Amino acid sequence: MDKKRRPVIAGNWKMYKTTSEARNYAQSLVGLVGEISELDIVVCAPFTSLPVLKEELKDTIVHLGAQNMCWADEGAFTGEISPRMLLDVACTYVIIGHSERREHFRETDEDIARKVKAAIASGLKPILCVGENLSQRQEGKALAVVRAQLQHDLLELAADDLRKITIAYEPIWAIGTGKTASSKDAQEMCAAMRSTLSGISGSIAEKILILYGGSVKPDNIAELMAQPDIDGALVGGASLTAEGFAQLIKNACIA
Ligand code: PEP
């Protein structure tokens, strides 16, 4: 694999798996991907499974991530989980601004900007999700929507912190639908996003990882990975079995 930036393949379990299911999964995945050195592997699990995964993934090549966090380190925020708590259970990554959080839990770009800043300040690596919905794409507004999200969500960051962020381009119409953006469309959008990032951060943009997400499967990952501005994938449904996710990771290495 010949990539400019070290790729990341991150699985997003969403709201699936009990702690015993998480333990079994981790043991299988580690056995299946133990030899892979070409890219970084991340599993983003529900909060309840993180302590079990901390144990199972210790000293393995699989990194642990959460799917959301609060911007505060502690305080009167009933029901929330802080960056400090995520670090305590060995998370190194955290997904921020997933479209399901924007849609079902009304997270705004202002919330997301605060979370991105807090994640970086605490030493977590944020995976910031952006992407347009179907009508925005059909109206030719996809790039404008994504640009506005990037501009708002990165507003709070110092230039030097921008290099610590990973972006996931996830067109909403492709998430969980079985419809993937074509590799050409995904590449075009990721290249346009990189040029927006260079407007914000100059040459740092060349170092920022941009992942694609939206119905990525073992049989389409290699073509996506072959694109110059796609540095990996955020994978929902196809990360839910250890065997399927391991296959997808192996196919990503072939690209
Ligand atoms: C996601 O959860 O971010 C995602 C891209 O889901 P799926 O791969 O199932 O489309």
Residues whose N, C-alpha, C, O or C-beta is under 5 A from the ligand:
A	BS01	PEP	N12 A174 I175 G176 T177 G213 G214 S215 V216 L234 V235 G236 G237 A238
